[in-house]
Amino acid sequence: MRSQNVTLPEARLYIDGKLRGASSGKTYDNIGPWTGEVVGQAADASAADVDEAIAAARRAFDSTDWPVNREYRFELMKKYRDLLKANRDKLVQIARVEVGSAIGAAARAQIDGALNGADGLLECFPQVTWEEDRGLRNEYGFDTKRLVVHEAVGVVAAITPWNVPLYVNIGKVVAALLAGCTVVLKPAPDTPLMGSIMGELAAEAGFPPGVFNVVTSADPAMAGEMLTRDPRVDLVSFTGSTAVGKRIMENAAPTLKRVFLELGGKSAYIVLDDSPNFPMVVMGSMVVFHAGQGCAYPTRLLVPRSRYEEAVKALEMAYAGFSSKWGLYDEPTCIMGPVISKRQLERVMSYIEIGQKEGARLIAGGKARPDKGGGFFVEPTCFVDANNSMRIAQEEIFGPVLVVIPYEDDEDAIRIANDSIYGLGGAVFGSTPRALAMVKRIRAGALSVNGGMSITGDLPFGGYKQSGMGREWGREGIEEFLETKAIGIRAS
Ligand code: NAD
């Protein structure tokens, strides 16, 4: 079955407890990345719809017991998680058709990763401290009993990207709702249904009106601009590009909103000369999973100059072996499909051109492949003989492009890894004590030693430097949505 035979249901808005179309009646085309053709329709929210969603979220926060009724929230969110899990097959289908995931990536990272993430957040909820007794203190001649209380920030705008939309939607929405906030979710225009289904399942779970709202719109900026400027919104949680992240900080400044930003990355994958299975580990650095569209994906491979030729040979073999294994819609083991959109394809292709002009050497890929099915296909691409000052080593490409850079010694590897405006993820392979010592010196938020998982629903995730601020997921991801209040009770 080819994806053009699949029509997805219409993505609807979810506002104040109601699933509905846009007030204007407008819809827009949902384009499938495998074919470049229309696979469904999505409600195109107007400014009036966004305004209504913000008003509903504000009302639910200010005039219901949602922010204070923790037991109720916990039970409801467990029910919601169970409903998400019960709809796994539908979610996998959306990830394949709308997001363009190959089955091997859709099931694992896109959907099971997101559902496991919801489990992780629910496991962390009981660990949150809501009230602390800070004891008595005598000051100014009398005793005061002190409490520190943690409570929900308020109305949250969750603005999410298209690359792993369910994962990011859950990371923000489930955490913010568990914290007692109310939420307006604005998914990326490219992946409206993965946002809309969150609203549908919330309606099915029986969420109180206004607690959670979803607005889909064709215009990438309109709803986001409104949400980030509106004084009724207290916190903006954003995942996407660094450029838009900066814009959001600016827009949030006049009303001093809290901002959580999870932005771009250009993470390093460092292989040490004492790494067991050196060629296999090098092969594992291929940027192919989900066509490289992951923010924490280590897209710079750093290999010791002493074993550079061996590494290049291993990569040549690995890419040659992979050349017939990607872009297969029906193959369960396939992990790489198209990129999300024509715009993204053009962006990736422009970087491939830049890399060649900069003097890096292509050992695999480099071409767009519309012959694969009419959609937005870019070959798995690998540049060697790169250096870290090239644009392809500094800028986020967000496509299936690996950049290989030789280093002299451990110090040099750390220097190169840190020579980036970004600091999101990274990986080091080698003897464990040496690799651990290295990751501790890399200025990034999620580091893996010898393939260990540093990104799971119960661990905090977020960036250093221009990869963002704040943490989502884990206990920290719930606490991100809490305010801290000090209370002094006169005791003598
Ligand atoms: P983007 O940052 O433009 O979009 C992310 C989200 O922000 C979308 O929901 C979009 O509609 C919204 N948005 C756009 N303009 C806005 C504004 N002015 N105010 C508020 N919200 C706004 O990302 P993109 O255009 O979809 O992709 C461009 C690049 O971003 C990619 O090539 C990639 O490098 C990067 N990206 C990073 C991540 C990540 O997880 N860090 C995810 C997707 C894309």
Boltz pocket constraint, residues with backbone or C-beta under 6 A from the ligand:
constraints:
  - pocket:
      binder: B
      contacts: [[A, 159], [A, 160], [A, 161], [A, 162], [A, 163], [A, 186], [A, 187], [A, 188], [A, 189], [A, 219], [A, 220], [A, 221], [A, 223], [A, 224], [A, 225], [A, 228], [A, 239], [A, 240], [A, 241], [A, 242], [A, 244], [A, 245], [A, 247], [A, 248], [A, 262], [A, 263], [A, 264], [A, 265], [A, 294], [A, 295], [A, 347], [A, 396], [A, 397], [A, 398]]
      max_distance: 6.0
